[in-house]
Amino acid sequence: MDSSFTGGHAVIEFNDLVLQEEDVLGEGGKGFQYAQVRLAPARLTHCMRWLGAAQRAHDVAADYASKRMAFGKVLGKHEGVGFMLADNEIEMRASRLSLQQACWVLDQGGRGTTESSMAKVQCSETSWNVVDRSLQILGGKGMTDDTPVARIFRDIRAFRIYDGPSEVHRWSLAGKVIKKIKQRNEPVV
Ligand SMILES: Cc1cc2nc3c(=O)[nH]c(=O)nc-3n(C[C@H](O)[C@H](O)[C@H](O)COP(=O)(O)OP(=O)(O)OC[C@H]3O[C@@H](n4cnc5c(N)ncnc54)[C@H](O)[C@@H]3O)c2cc1C
């Protein structure tokens, strides 16, 4: 499904699987709970990886925009392209800070569920936007395998789906917003 992982992902089906008591890791019925513990830090490492890939795509695009002449000047000096490069920098900076703050919460011993949800949505959507803009700046070359951008573009799309799709993180965050406002004892004016 995602060529950046060696061999991609497999789908495994178990039929009539019988486990002995000693084969069970942890307590029975708690598998989902255990899996959740791993999710916050794991999704943050994906954020790091994809922000790095987005930065690489941005660097390739910026290099092209600094050399390619169009309509009398280099591409990057045309606002339409220059502003895309600026937006890439702005969004990656904000995503990195959000990611670092989520990591800091985990380092303090917190669960970081809210922070990791926010960072995951922000990093996955930012990375996607950055790579899309970078490919656009490269024009036709962006669609070829002459640069790594086309491959990054193909692989990065899945990150808005795995480790919690954007919609599910937003749904979870929205639930917390409603819960918090309901718990407020003073009138909201
Ligand atoms: C490349 C790749 C790698 C993966 N790696 C792993 C892995 O290592 N381990 C693992 O366990 N899984 C992995 N997955 C599975 C991944 O976690 C699921 O695909 C993902 O959680 C979405 O579940 P689903 O495919 O069943 O979609 P569904 O749950 O059917 O969702 C379909 C769509 O509906 C939306 N949706 C769902 N609920 C809501 C809601 N409440 N409000 C609004 N919209 C909603 C979703 O956002 C999505 O757009 C991987 C998937 C991909 C593509």
The ligand as an SDF file (V2000), in Angstrom:
LIG
                    3D

 53 58  0  0  0  0  0  0  0  0999 V2000
   -0.5870    2.7250    3.8280 C   0  0  0  0  0  0  0  0  0  0  0  0
   -1.4110    2.2570    5.0040 C   0  0  0  0  0  0  0  0  0  0  0  0
   -0.7610    1.7200    6.0890 C   0  0  0  0  0  0  0  0  0  0  0  0
   -1.4790    1.2570    7.1820 C   0  0  0  0  0  0  0  0  0  0  0  0
   -0.7990    0.7080    8.2300 N   0  0  0  0  0  0  0  0  0  0  0  0
   -1.4740    0.2090    9.2740 C   0  0  0  0  0  0  0  0  0  0  0  0
   -0.7870   -0.4130   10.3660 C   0  0  0  0  0  0  0  0  0  0  0  0
    0.4510   -0.4950   10.3680 O   0  0  0  0  0  0  0  0  0  0  0  0
   -1.5020   -0.9190   11.3960 N   0  0  0  0  0  0  0  0  0  0  0  0
   -2.8700   -0.8410   11.4040 C   0  0  0  0  0  0  0  0  0  0  0  0
   -3.4840   -1.3160   12.3670 O   0  0  0  0  0  0  0  0  0  0  0  0
   -3.5510   -0.2640   10.3860 N   0  0  0  0  0  0  0  0  0  0  0  0
   -2.9040    0.2590    9.3280 C   0  0  0  0  0  0  0  0  0  0  0  0
   -3.5880    0.8430    8.2860 N   0  0  0  0  0  0  0  0  0  0  0  0
   -5.0600    0.8750    8.3700 C   0  0  0  0  0  0  0  0  0  0  0  0
   -5.5590    2.2720    8.7060 C   0  0  0  0  0  0  0  0  0  0  0  0
   -5.3110    2.5630   10.0630 O   0  0  0  0  0  0  0  0  0  0  0  0
   -7.0700    2.3590    8.3530 C   0  0  0  0  0  0  0  0  0  0  0  0
   -7.1730    2.2860    6.9370 O   0  0  0  0  0  0  0  0  0  0  0  0
   -7.6640    3.6570    8.8680 C   0  0  0  0  0  0  0  0  0  0  0  0
   -7.7640    3.6570   10.2840 O   0  0  0  0  0  0  0  0  0  0  0  0
   -9.0680    3.9200    8.3110 C   0  0  0  0  0  0  0  0  0  0  0  0
   -9.8780    2.7950    8.5600 O   0  0  0  0  0  0  0  0  0  0  0  0
  -10.6750    2.1480    7.3460 P   0  0  0  0  0  0  0  0  0  0  0  0
   -9.7470    1.9260    6.1910 O   0  0  0  0  0  0  0  0  0  0  0  0
  -11.3990    0.9790    7.9040 O   0  0  0  0  0  0  0  0  0  0  0  0
  -11.6980    3.2760    6.8750 O   0  0  0  0  0  0  0  0  0  0  0  0
  -13.1520    3.5630    7.4840 P   0  0  0  0  0  0  0  0  0  0  0  0
  -13.1300    3.4750    8.9700 O   0  0  0  0  0  0  0  0  0  0  0  0
  -14.1360    2.7520    6.7130 O   0  0  0  0  0  0  0  0  0  0  0  0
  -13.2970    5.0970    7.0810 O   0  0  0  0  0  0  0  0  0  0  0  0
  -13.5900    5.4950    5.7260 C   0  0  0  0  0  0  0  0  0  0  0  0
  -13.6940    7.0240    5.6770 C   0  0  0  0  0  0  0  0  0  0  0  0
  -14.7160    7.4590    6.5930 O   0  0  0  0  0  0  0  0  0  0  0  0
  -14.1940    8.4440    7.4480 C   0  0  0  0  0  0  0  0  0  0  0  0
  -14.7460    8.3720    8.8160 N   0  0  0  0  0  0  0  0  0  0  0  0
  -14.6900    7.3200    9.6720 C   0  0  0  0  0  0  0  0  0  0  0  0
  -15.2470    7.6660   10.8550 N   0  0  0  0  0  0  0  0  0  0  0  0
  -15.6580    8.9450   10.7170 C   0  0  0  0  0  0  0  0  0  0  0  0
  -16.3150    9.8860   11.6000 C   0  0  0  0  0  0  0  0  0  0  0  0
  -16.6230    9.5570   12.8720 N   0  0  0  0  0  0  0  0  0  0  0  0
  -16.5860   11.1050   11.1370 N   0  0  0  0  0  0  0  0  0  0  0  0
  -16.2500   11.4580    9.8590 C   0  0  0  0  0  0  0  0  0  0  0  0
  -15.6370   10.6240    8.9990 N   0  0  0  0  0  0  0  0  0  0  0  0
  -15.3470    9.3950    9.4150 C   0  0  0  0  0  0  0  0  0  0  0  0
  -12.7010    8.1620    7.5030 C   0  0  0  0  0  0  0  0  0  0  0  0
  -11.9870    9.3340    7.8260 O   0  0  0  0  0  0  0  0  0  0  0  0
  -12.3960    7.7300    6.0810 C   0  0  0  0  0  0  0  0  0  0  0  0
  -12.1970    8.8720    5.2670 O   0  0  0  0  0  0  0  0  0  0  0  0
   -2.9010    1.3280    7.1990 C   0  0  0  0  0  0  0  0  0  0  0  0
   -3.5740    1.9190    6.0960 C   0  0  0  0  0  0  0  0  0  0  0  0
   -2.8390    2.3760    5.0110 C   0  0  0  0  0  0  0  0  0  0  0  0
   -3.5820    3.0180    3.8530 C   0  0  0  0  0  0  0  0  0  0  0  0
  1  2  1  0
  2  3  1  0
  2 52  2  0
  3  4  2  0
  4  5  1  0
  4 50  1  0
  5  6  2  0
  6  7  1  0
  6 13  1  0
  7  8  2  0
  7  9  1  0
  9 10  1  0
 10 11  2  0
 10 12  1  0
 12 13  2  0
 13 14  1  0
 14 15  1  0
 14 50  1  0
 15 16  1  0
 16 17  1  0
 16 18  1  0
 18 19  1  0
 18 20  1  0
 20 21  1  0
 20 22  1  0
 22 23  1  0
 23 24  1  0
 24 25  2  0
 24 26  1  0
 24 27  1  0
 27 28  1  0
 28 29  2  0
 28 30  1  0
 28 31  1  0
 31 32  1  0
 32 33  1  0
 33 34  1  0
 33 48  1  0
 34 35  1  0
 35 36  1  0
 35 46  1  0
 36 37  1  0
 36 45  1  0
 37 38  2  0
 38 39  1  0
 39 40  1  0
 39 45  2  0
 40 41  1  0
 40 42  2  0
 42 43  1  0
 43 44  2  0
 44 45  1  0
 46 47  1  0
 46 48  1  0
 48 49  1  0
 50 51  2  0
 51 52  1  0
 52 53  1  0
M  END
$$$$
